[in-house]
């Protein structure tokens, strides 16, 4: 049986923000098994959101050889589609660096794609034990934790990011997340303040400010950034 093609919800041909320090094309893959209430790509949670083709993506990459550093597979959750592993391998063979945005929902697929991946942006959404309150998916904390451990063991460059809405995470939660990551040897952490743009609007329109991040946390990391998500 022929392998299914990637379901792509959109392509950004040039981005300087999706992979820090790199000029990359970004493929937003359709489908995600989790339902975070702050999701800014909620229309991409369904596989039915596909509007672009894998061949379109690779035709674009063919035209951009020498102009782009790499390609980022984002979403949705890119590992919701097993075919992304072959796509990463193919992009590498063309000479592109490969970046991956993931929530960590598919540790086994992550293990398979890591040898073809140069950088990972991993969401760390909550303390592991209360993960499901954010993702609304049973067992999500165990999966995300296993994904983090796989990336660290593989030695692939990693940025962790935590989206902070005050109704979902307390300052004590933020502190617990940061200390857990630092104790594991994570060197890069970003706090992304909730923004209502692109969400379903189900959360109260509140946000957080850089001064609300406890003072001792940024110094735990080699690289720390506060962003508006
Ligand atoms: S894991 Fe990411 S794509 Fe999936 S629902 Fe949460 S924020 Fe949206």
Boltz pocket constraint, residues with backbone or C-beta under 6 A from the ligand:
constraints:
  - pocket:
      binder: B
      contacts: [[A, 32], [A, 33], [A, 34], [A, 35], [A, 36], [A, 38], [A, 39], [A, 40], [A, 41], [A, 42], [A, 45], [A, 75], [A, 76], [A, 77], [A, 103]]
      max_distance: 6.0
